[in-house]
Amino acid sequence: MTDPSHLPSEESSHKPVKRQRPSQNSWALPASIVFASLVFMGTSLYISRLKAATQASALNAVALPQQTKENDITIDPESVLPSKGVELPIVWGDIGKRLIDSGVINNQKFESLYAQRGGLSAEMKTLLTASDNGKIRMTLENAGVLLNIAWALGLGDKNPVLEQGPMNDKQYGGAGNFASTGGWSLSTGDTMSHYSKHPFIVLTPDQQSLLEKVAKGIYRPCCGNSVYFPDCNHGMAMLGLLELMASQNVSEDDMFHAALAVNSYWFPDTYVTITKFFAKQGVAWDKVSPREVLGANYSSSSGYRQILQQVKPVQAGSGGGCSV
């Protein structure tokens, strides 16, 4: 197991562009006017495109690359990340409303965050405020919002995984020292006052046993631990979704299938690249075992590094980082 105190940091990839000042010369006045007009037009176009790009990035709206072919290997991102989305096998009900009512999600903070990213869609607002939500359809566009909502669920729901599992191991100095806890800034009051405090989902002993079994078999590429040790937001969010699935008697196989779809939308580059790896072995994506792919050999950070030694990565989308 890698160091569970890993707190991912985000480094900006946007560096300021140095612009050279035009040298003094003896241009005629008309030429200067023409030049200034061109500069103005170019600047306006640049700003317009920058705003559009910023909004698209903030909404996690990712345009998938077209089907590509490399060394006679055909890669179709649509097979991994369907543009129409994937329906998850859970009924959401009033979970979002309860997260807000309990203060695990402070609605004002949440909406303020997404106001800076283009605003919440009507669908996501309903998911947070209505009491009769049906099943969730996950897409590239809503994956980031669902990540944060499910993160709050995993963190706030009272469950033995958080109380008796590795998160509370004394050698790590307490459950509040991880990215999944210290990084959650959208609650009312202190984050740890909500940690495993609210009985949103009550499981039977058999359901709890299934939850823990599946959680121990699911990894994520940003870290080296399984969902049973949810030390980052992706792990905590997946825990919340697995708790819902277990409570609604979703089968073990279907839990793994759903988890692979969710991980794929959260880590587009990773899973399209893994698709390429399997394609090199002559195995189509719809024939792979979700249980195998979600294991440490493929989906942990170290496992994925091994994959990258054998295939070149495919750029399919940015995905979400380990912070809100």
C-alpha positions, -999 to 999 in steps of 0.1 A, spaced: 0 0 0 13 34 -9 15 62 16 -21 68 25 -14 104 37 -10 113 0 -25 147 -5 -27 155 -42 -17 189 -52 -28 207 -83 -3 227 -104 -16 251 -129 -6 244 -165 -14 279 -176 17 300 -177 17 337 -185 26 345 -221 54 370 -225 47 395 -252 75 414 -269 71 451 -273 72 464 -309 104 483 -316 103 520 -325 102 526 -363 91 551 -388 59 535 -400 35 560 -417 3 569 -397 -21 549 -420 0 518 -416 -1 523 -378 -38 525 -378 -42 494 -399 -18 475 -375 -37 487 -345 -70 476 -360 -55 441 -366 -42 439 -331 -76 449 -317 -94 424 -338 -70 396 -329 -72 405 -292 -110 404 -293 -110 371 -310 -85 357 -284 -105 369 -255 -137 354 -270 -121 321 -275 -105 322 -240 -139 328 -224 -154 299 -243 -125 276 -234 -127 286 -197 -164 279 -195 -161 245 -213 -133 235 -189 -152 246 -158 -182 226 -168 -160 195 -175 -175 194 -210 -150 172 -229 -151 167 -266 -141 131 -273 -115 125 -300 -126 107 -331 -119 70 -336 -82 67 -341 -59 40 -355 -24 34 -343 -2 4 -354 -34 -13 -367 -51 -8 -334 -85 9 -335 -95 29 -305 -130 42 -301 -134 64 -270 -172 62 -275 -171 26 -264 -156 36 -230 -173 70 -226 -207 70 -243 -217 105 -252 -252 97 -242 -240 87 -207 -245 56 -186 -274 50 -163 -263 40 -128 -282 12 -111 -293 33 -82 -324 54 -73 -312 87 -59 -344 97 -41 -339 125 -16 -303 119 -8 -292 153 -21 -318 171 -1 -307 153 30 -271 162 24 -281 198 23 -305 196 53 -278 180 74 -251 205 64 -227 181 48 -233 202 17 -238 239 23 -260 248 -6 -249 284 -8 -212 274 -9 -220 247 -35 -239 270 -58 -213 297 -54 -186 273 -65 -205 263 -96 -215 299 -104 -178 304 -111 -179 274 -134 -209 283 -155 -237 273 -131 -254 241 -121 -277 225 -146 -314 221 -139 -308 184 -136 -281 188 -109 -302 213 -90 -331 188 -89 -307 161 -77 -299 183 -47 -333 196 -38 -360 172 -49 -372 142 -29 -383 119 -57 -353 116 -80 -350 84 -100 -319 69 -115 -288 89 -124 -274 92 -158 -237 100 -157 -221 119 -186 -189 137 -193 -207 169 -186 -221 161 -151 -193 138 -139 -175 165 -120 -206 177 -102 -216 141 -93 -181 136 -80 -186 163 -55 -221 153 -45 -211 117 -40 -180 128 -21 -202 145 4 -223 113 7 -194 91 13 -179 114 39 -211 121 58 -228 87 58 -223 67 90 -205 35 81 -180 11 97 -157 15 68 -150 51 80 -150 42 117 -132 9 118 -112 8 85 -78 23 76 -90 59 77 -92 58 115 -59 39 119 -40 57 147 -7 55 128 -20 81 103 -28 106 130 -66 106 126 -92 106 98 -90 143 93 -56 143 78 -65 131 43 -74 148 11 -109 133 13 -116 149 46 -93 180 49 -101 188 12 -139 190 16 -147 227 21 -184 229 11 -200 219 44 -217 239 71 -193 241 101 -163 219 106 -160 191 81 -151 164 106 -182 172 126 -200 154 97 -176 126 93 -195 93 95 -222 111 115 -254 109 95 -274 76 89 -283 84 54 -280 47 43 -286 19 68 -272 -15 56 -280 -50 67 -250 -71 78 -251 -89 44 -252 -56 25 -223 -42 46 -203 -74 39 -209 -70 2 -200 -33 3 -167 -40 20 -158 -68 -4 -164 -47 -35 -148 -16 -20 -115 -36 -14 -115 -45 -51 -118 -10 -66 -88 13 -70 -84 47 -87 -55 60 -108 -48 91 -86 -39 70 -56 -25 37 -45 -54 26 -21 -87 9 -27 -121 24 -19 -119 6 14 -93 33 22 -110 64 8 -81 88 14 -90 111 -16 -122 125 -30 -126 98 -58 -124 70 -32 -148 87 -8 -173 94 -36 -171 59 -49 -177 47 -13 -209 67 -12 -221 53 -45 -213 17 -35 -233 22 -2 -263 33 -22 -259 3 -46 -256 -22 -17 -286 -7 1 -307 -12 -31 -295 -48 -35 -275 -43 -67 -256 -75 -75 -219 -77 -70 -212 -80 -107 -234 -49 -114 -216 -29 -88 -183 -36 -105 -198 -27 -139 -212 6 -126 -180 14 -108 -159 10 -140 -183 33 -159 -180 59 -131 -142 56 -129 -140 60 -167 -159 93 -166 -138 106 -137 -105 95 -154 -111 96 -192 -75 96 -203 -67 66 -181 -95 43 -192 -93 50 -229 -55 43 -226 -63 10 -208 -87 3 -236 -58 7 -260 -37 -17 -239 -64 -44 -241 -69 -38 -278 -32 -46 -283 -39 -79 -266 -69 -85 -290 -95 -79 -263 -124 -55 -270 -134 -32 -242 -169 -48 -239 -152 -81 -232 -129 -70 -204 -137 -80 -168 -146 -48 -148 -134 -66 -117 -100 -72 -132 -97 -36 -147 -106 -20 -114 -80 -40 -95 -46 -27 -84 -29 -40 -115 -47 -16 -138 -65 11 -118 -41 20 -90 -16 47 -97 13 22 -97 -6 -2 -119 -14 24 -144 22 35 -146 30 -1 -157 4 2 -185 20 34 -197 53 16 -201 36 -6 -227 13 18 -246 13 55 -253 -14 75 -235 -45 86 -253 -59 121 -246 -96 118 -241 -105 144 -215 -92 162 -184 -113 145 -158 -115 159 -122 -87 165 -98 -85 156 -61 -102 188 -48 -135 205 -51 
